[in-house]
Amino acid sequence: MKSIFFRTVLVIFILSIAASAQFKINIPKIKKPNLPEPLEKVKNSATSAKSQNRQIVIDDGFTFFDAEPLQEYSAVARRQVGIGWHLRSHLRMFGTVPNRSGFNLSISKNGKELTKIRCEGMAYRKNEDPVPENRRVPEDDYLLTNFQGCEDKKKLIKETGKLDVKVFYFDGETDEEKLLRTYKIDVREATRVRGLATAPVEDVPHYYVQRHAETPASILFLRPKGYPNYYRIRGESDYVSEVEIYFNISKKRQVDRLKDGNLRCSVDGKPLRFTGQSPYSDGVDVWSPRWETAIYTDRIAPEYKKANEYMDEVSFNQYRIRLPLYLNGDSGANRLGLRDSKGNWECSFKINGETIRTFRWMIGRDGNPVPHSEQQSGNINLNYNAFLVETEVPSGGSEYDHRLLPLPNDGFFYGIPWQSAEGKAMADKVPTKGTPFHTPSNKVK
């Protein structure tokens, strides 16, 4: 006990001397790590990839309009003749709704209603899904048009040009309506001829909804394992997570295939090297889920008054490219992780060395893409895990771009005005190429 007491007194004595002498005790400082650039630009987007339980909100990225010709037999002409067109619509609305709910569409021109269409939809309520795993997918409940689209061939339309399409939701139990969105479409008629070269007659015309303003509107979709494509089209599904981009292009002909290609990416200017021993580890496969096309024909120019008639096809395609990336938490399959690199991404989709499109987005601190300004402001609505991304068309257009027309004042997603400076600049940078619409044979330069 004495020895313990003596040692205690000695310690107190030494500490008192140190205090009176104002000895400094040097505590090592912990240096802050060098944070990657750009620090202030890498934002947190924690809520951007989660369901918001949205109610009665239309998915603008899903909306697609198609003008289909109508015809009837003429006893006088003794052949089928065109009588106009009807509208086919593909629509999705977020919300938990009763069965027998659907969409009412009002098509008008210059304020005058042309026709109305009513279509019951398919209501999906996640908590009723028979597959338990699907109930845990963080998406909104939704109302969907059937896979053939919403259409009524009895609703004949003869007018063309710029039309308004008001989309209403109606409750399947009360028939109560709510306006979801007013879209704007531009319908063009492509006249046609048939019969002998020496005695041609009018054929049933084709119609199309021109989509030039959609060129800069591309969607990055982080597709969870087992989840269907953005447009929920049957016959195309995956068993691993995917990173996909949906973009628009106007080819020369619908039958011309957009080949598979490769991806070249960088983050904050630093090139990424795709993993794997295979030379195809940077490969990108291409698929077209939707298209709007029409073929114009005539025998006006002298060279077409014999042999085959002149043809000019107008085609607008939506394409999906599946990127050689994966989402963290899933099997990498020798692919880079999208969420492993925070910062400003730039990826170019190339075919045989030629850049077809360049896409840009930002991955925030939480590993999710930062929503575009058009999404953050609520100007547009997209599915969960979907993001509008900056899209650049190469100068003069690529080999596969047959028609390009910048229409920054026409908005995007069928007439929704651009609100952000970034969006307006992106739309304004679309180059001009070819003729925007079908051209008669005597007007071809």
C-alpha positions in Angstrom: 0.0 0.0 0.0 2.8 2.4 0.9 4.5 1.8 -2.5 1.2 2.5 -4.3 0.7 5.7 -2.2 4.3 6.9 -2.9 3.9 6.4 -6.7 0.6 8.3 -6.7 2.1 11.3 -4.9 5.1 11.2 -7.3 2.8 11.3 -10.4 0.8 14.3 -9.0 4.0 16.1 -8.2 5.4 15.7 -11.7 2.1 16.8 -13.3 2.0 19.9 -11.2 5.6 20.9 -12.2 4.6 20.3 -15.9 1.6 22.6 -15.5 3.6 25.3 -13.8 6.2 25.2 -16.5 3.4 25.4 -19.1 4.7 22.4 -20.9 2.9 21.8 -24.3 1.7 18.4 -25.2 1.8 18.0 -28.9 -1.2 16.1 -30.2 -0.8 14.8 -33.8 -3.2 16.3 -36.3 -5.2 14.2 -38.6 -4.9 15.5 -42.2 -8.1 15.8 -44.2 -8.0 13.6 -47.3 -7.8 15.2 -50.7 -11.3 15.1 -52.0 -11.8 14.4 -55.7 -12.8 17.1 -58.1 -15.3 18.5 -58.5 -16.2 18.6 -54.8 -19.1 21.1 -54.9 -20.6 19.6 -58.1 -20.9 16.1 -56.9 -24.4 16.3 -55.3 -26.3 13.9 -53.2 -29.2 12.3 -55.1 -30.5 9.9 -52.4 -34.1 10.4 -53.3 -33.7 10.4 -57.1 -33.8 6.7 -57.5 -36.6 5.9 -55.1 -40.3 5.6 -55.5 -42.2 8.7 -54.4 -45.6 6.9 -54.2 -46.8 9.4 -56.9 -50.5 9.6 -57.4 -52.3 10.6 -60.7 -49.1 11.7 -62.5 -48.4 10.8 -66.1 -45.0 9.2 -67.2 -43.9 11.6 -70.0 -41.0 9.3 -71.0 -43.5 6.4 -71.7 -45.9 8.5 -73.8 -45.9 7.6 -77.5 -48.3 8.6 -80.3 -48.8 6.8 -83.6 -50.9 7.9 -86.6 -52.4 4.9 -88.4 -54.3 5.1 -91.8 -57.9 4.2 -92.2 -59.4 2.9 -95.5 -62.6 1.7 -97.0 -63.7 0.0 -100.2 -64.9 2.4 -102.9 -67.3 0.8 -105.4 -66.8 3.6 -107.8 -63.0 3.4 -107.8 -63.2 -0.4 -107.3 -60.3 -0.3 -104.8 -59.5 0.6 -101.2 -59.3 4.4 -100.7 -58.0 6.4 -97.7 -60.5 8.1 -95.5 -58.2 9.6 -92.8 -56.4 8.2 -89.8 -56.8 7.2 -86.2 -54.6 7.9 -83.2 -52.8 5.1 -81.3 -51.4 6.0 -77.9 -49.2 4.3 -75.4 -49.6 5.8 -71.9 -48.6 5.1 -68.3 -49.8 7.0 -65.2 -48.4 6.6 -61.7 -50.9 6.0 -59.0 -52.9 3.4 -57.0 -56.3 3.3 -58.8 -59.3 0.9 -59.0 -59.9 -1.6 -61.8 -61.7 -0.3 -64.9 -59.8 3.0 -64.6 -58.4 4.4 -67.8 -57.7 7.3 -70.1 -59.9 9.8 -72.0 -58.2 11.6 -74.9 -59.4 14.7 -76.6 -57.8 15.6 -79.9 -58.3 19.2 -81.1 -56.9 21.6 -83.7 -56.9 25.4 -83.1 -59.2 24.9 -80.1 -61.8 22.9 -82.0 -62.3 19.3 -80.7 -62.0 16.7 -83.5 -62.7 13.5 -81.6 -62.6 11.8 -78.2 -61.2 8.4 -77.3 -61.9 6.4 -74.2 -59.6 3.4 -73.2 -59.7 1.4 -70.1 -56.3 0.6 -68.7 -54.5 -2.1 -66.7 -54.1 -1.2 -63.1 -51.0 -2.6 -61.3 -50.9 -2.5 -57.5 -47.7 -3.7 -56.1 -49.0 -5.1 -52.9 -51.2 -7.5 -54.9 -48.4 -8.9 -57.0 -48.4 -12.7 -56.8 -44.6 -12.7 -56.8 -43.3 -11.7 -53.4 -40.0 -10.3 -54.8 -41.9 -7.9 -57.0 -43.6 -6.3 -54.0 -40.3 -5.1 -52.8 -39.3 -3.3 -56.0 -39.3 0.4 -55.2 -41.6 1.6 -57.9 -44.9 3.4 -58.0 -48.2 1.7 -58.7 -49.4 2.5 -62.1 -52.1 2.5 -64.8 -51.0 1.2 -68.2 -52.6 1.1 -71.6 -52.7 -2.4 -73.1 -49.7 -3.6 -75.1 -51.4 -2.7 -78.4 -52.0 0.8 -77.2 -55.1 2.9 -76.7 -57.0 3.2 -80.0 -60.4 3.3 -81.5 -60.6 2.9 -85.3 -64.1 4.4 -85.4 -62.7 7.7 -84.2 -61.8 9.0 -87.7 -59.6 12.1 -88.0 -59.0 13.8 -91.3 -57.1 16.9 -90.2 -53.3 17.0 -90.2 -50.8 19.5 -89.0 -50.3 20.6 -85.4 -52.9 19.1 -83.0 -53.4 19.1 -79.2 -53.9 15.9 -77.3 -55.4 16.3 -73.9 -54.9 13.2 -71.8 -57.4 12.7 -68.9 -57.4 10.0 -66.2 -60.9 8.6 -65.3 -61.6 6.7 -62.0 -63.0 3.2 -62.7 -65.5 3.5 -59.8 -66.7 7.1 -60.0 -65.8 8.1 -63.6 -64.3 11.3 -62.1 -61.8 12.9 -64.6 -58.5 14.7 -64.1 -56.4 16.3 -66.8 -52.9 14.8 -66.7 -51.2 16.5 -69.6 -51.8 18.4 -72.8 -49.4 17.1 -75.5 -48.8 18.6 -78.9 -48.3 16.5 -82.1 -47.6 17.3 -85.7 -49.3 14.8 -88.1 -48.1 14.6 -91.7 -49.8 12.9 -94.6 -47.6 10.9 -97.1 -49.6 10.4 -100.2 -49.1 7.4 -102.4 -49.7 6.0 -105.9 -50.3 2.5 -107.2 -51.2 0.8 -110.5 -49.5 0.9 -113.9 -46.7 3.4 -114.6 -48.7 4.7 -117.5 -51.9 5.0 -115.5 -51.2 5.5 -111.8 -54.0 6.0 -109.3 -54.1 7.2 -105.8 -53.2 4.7 -103.1 -54.2 4.8 -99.4 -51.9 7.4 -97.9 -49.7 6.9 -94.9 -49.6 9.2 -91.9 -46.9 9.9 -89.3 -46.3 11.9 -86.2 -43.0 13.7 -86.7 -40.6 13.4 -83.8 -37.7 15.8 -84.6 -38.0 17.6 -81.3 -37.4 14.3 -79.4 -33.8 14.0 -80.7 -32.1 15.5 -77.6 -34.5 13.7 -75.1 -32.7 10.6 -73.9 -33.4 8.5 -70.8 -30.8 6.8 -68.6 -32.6 3.8 -66.9 -31.1 1.8 -64.0 -32.9 -1.4 -64.5 -33.0 -3.7 -61.4 -32.5 -7.4 -61.6 -35.6 -9.1 -63.1 -37.2 -5.8 -64.0 -38.7 -5.3 -67.5 -37.6 -2.7 -70.0 -38.8 0.9 -69.6 -41.7 0.4 -72.0 -42.6 -3.0 -70.5 -42.7 -4.5 -74.0 -43.1 -8.3 -73.9 -40.4 -10.7 -75.1 -37.5 -8.6 -73.7 -36.4 -9.2 -70.1 -33.2 -9.7 -68.1 -32.1 -11.7 -65.1 -29.3 -9.3 -64.0 -29.3 -5.6 -63.4 -28.8 -3.4 -66.4 -27.8 0.2 -67.2 -29.7 1.3 -70.3 -30.1 4.5 -72.4 -33.1 5.1 -74.6 -32.6 7.6 -77.4 -34.2 8.8 -80.7 -33.0 8.7 -84.3 -34.5 9.2 -87.7 -33.0 6.6 -90.1 -33.3 6.5 -93.9 -35.5 3.3 -93.9 -37.1 1.3 -91.1 -35.5 -1.9 -92.4 -32.0 -0.4 -92.0 -30.6 -2.0 -88.9 -28.7 0.1 -86.3 -25.7 -2.2 -85.6 -24.4 -3.2 -82.2 -21.5 -1.0 -81.2 -19.2 -0.1 -78.3 -19.0 2.5 -75.5 -16.2 4.9 -74.6 -16.6 6.6 -71.3 -14.8 9.0 -69.0 -15.5 10.4 -65.5 -14.3 14.0 -64.7 -12.3 13.7 -67.9 -10.4 10.5 -66.9 -11.0 7.6 -69.3 -12.5 4.4 -68.0 -11.1 1.1 -68.9 -13.7 -1.6 -69.2 -12.8 -4.8 -67.4 -12.6 -8.3 -68.7 -10.3 -10.3 -70.9 -12.7 -10.3 -73.8 -12.2 -7.7 -76.6 -15.9 -7.2 -76.4 -16.1 -6.0 -72.8 -17.0 -2.5 -74.0 -19.7 -3.9 -76.3 -23.2 -2.4 -76.6 -26.2 -4.2 -78.0 -29.0 -2.3 -79.7 -32.8 -2.8 -79.8 -35.6 -0.7 -81.2 -38.8 -1.1 -79.1 -40.9 1.6 -80.9 -41.0 3.4 -84.2 -43.2 5.7 -86.3 -42.8 5.4 -90.1 -44.5 6.2 -93.4 -43.6 5.8 -97.1 -44.4 8.5 -99.6 -44.6 7.5 -103.3 -45.2 9.4 -106.5 -44.6 9.4 -110.3 -44.2 13.1 -110.8 -40.6 13.4 -112.1 -40.1 12.0 -115.6 -37.8 9.2 -114.6 -40.5 7.8 -112.4 -43.2 7.7 -115.1 -41.9 4.3 -116.0 -40.5 1.3 -114.1 -40.7 1.7 -110.3 -42.3 4.6 -108.6 -40.4 7.1 -106.5 -40.3 6.4 -102.8 -39.3 8.5 -99.8 -39.6 6.9 -96.4 -39.8 8.9 -93.1 -38.8 6.9 -90.0 -38.5 7.9 -86.4 -37.1 5.2 -84.1 -36.7 4.9 -80.3 -33.6 2.8 -79.5 -32.3 1.2 -76.4 -28.6 0.5 -75.8 -27.6 -1.7 -73.0 -24.3 -0.4 -71.5 -21.4 -2.6 -70.3 -22.0 -1.4 -66.8 -23.7 -2.9 -63.7 -25.4 -1.6 -60.6 -23.6 -2.2 -57.3 -24.9 -5.1 -55.3 -25.4 -7.3 -58.3 -23.0 -9.6 -60.1 -20.5 -7.6 -62.1 -20.1 -10.2 -64.8 -16.7 -8.6 -65.7 -18.4 -5.2 -66.0 -17.6 -1.8 -64.4 -19.9 -0.6 -61.7 -21.8 2.6 -62.5 -21.8 3.7 -58.9 -18.1 3.1 -58.3 -17.1 6.3 -60.0 -18.6 9.5 -58.6 -18.5 12.7 -60.8 -19.3 13.8 -64.3 -19.8 10.9 -66.7 -19.4 11.2 -70.5 -20.1 8.2 -72.7 -20.0 8.0 -76.5 -21.9 5.2 -78.3 -19.8 4.2 -81.3 -20.4 2.0 -84.3 -17.2 1.0 -86.2 -15.4 4.0 -84.7 -18.0 6.5 -85.6 -19.8 8.4 -82.7 -23.5 8.0 -83.0 -24.5 9.9 -79.7 -22.6 11.2 -76.7 -24.4 11.2 -73.4 -23.6 13.1 -70.2 -24.8 12.8 -66.6 -23.5 13.1 -63.0 -23.2 10.4 -60.3 -23.7 11.9 -56.9 -22.1 11.0 -53.5 -24.7 8.3 -52.9 -23.9 6.5 -56.2 -27.1 7.6 -58.0 -27.4 9.8 -61.0 -28.3 13.4 -60.2 -31.7 14.2 -61.8 -31.7 16.7 -64.7 -32.9 20.2 -64.0 -36.1 19.4 -66.0 -36.9 16.6 -63.5 -35.9 18.5 -60.4 -38.2 21.4 -61.3 -41.1 18.9 -61.8 -41.4 19.9 -65.5 -41.4 16.3 -66.6 -42.1 13.0 -64.9 -40.2 9.8 -65.5 -40.3 6.3 -64.0 -38.3 5.6 -60.8 -34.6 5.0 -61.5 -34.9 6.9 -64.8 -33.1 10.1 -65.6 -33.1 12.6 -68.4 -29.5 12.9 -69.6 -27.7 15.4 -71.8 -27.5 14.2 -75.4 -25.2 15.4 -78.1 -25.5 14.6 -81.8 -22.2 14.7 -83.7 -21.6 17.7 -85.9 -23.4 17.1 -89.2 -25.1 14.0 -87.8 -23.9 10.4 -87.9 -24.1 8.0 -90.8 -27.4 6.7 -89.4 -29.0 10.1 -89.0 -31.0 10.6 -92.2 -33.1 13.6 -91.0 -32.2 16.1 -88.3 -34.0 19.3 -87.5 -33.4 21.4 -84.4 -36.7 22.5 -82.8 -35.8 24.1 -79.5 -39.1 26.0 -79.3 -41.2 22.9 -79.8 -40.2 21.5 -76.5 -39.7 17.7 -75.9 -41.9 14.7 -75.0 -44.5 16.0 -77.4 -44.5 19.7 -76.7 -43.5 20.1 -73.1 -41.5 23.4 -73.1 -37.9 23.3 -72.0 -37.5 25.2 -68.8 -33.8 24.9 -68.0 -30.9 26.7 -69.7 -29.2 23.3 -70.1 -32.2 21.8 -71.8 -32.6 24.7 -74.2 -28.9 24.7 -75.1 -29.0 20.9 -75.7 -32.0 21.2 -78.0 -30.5 24.2 -79.9 -27.3 22.2 -80.6 -29.0 19.5 -82.7 -27.6 19.9 -86.2 -29.6 20.1 -89.4 -29.4 17.2 -91.9 -31.4 16.1 -94.9 -35.0 17.1 -95.5 -37.1 17.1 -92.4 -40.1 15.5 -94.1 -40.9 13.5 -97.2 -40.1 15.3 -100.5 -41.8 14.9 -103.9 -39.6 13.5 -106.7 -39.6 16.8 -108.6 -38.3 18.6 -105.5 -35.3 16.4 -104.8 -32.0 18.3 -105.1 
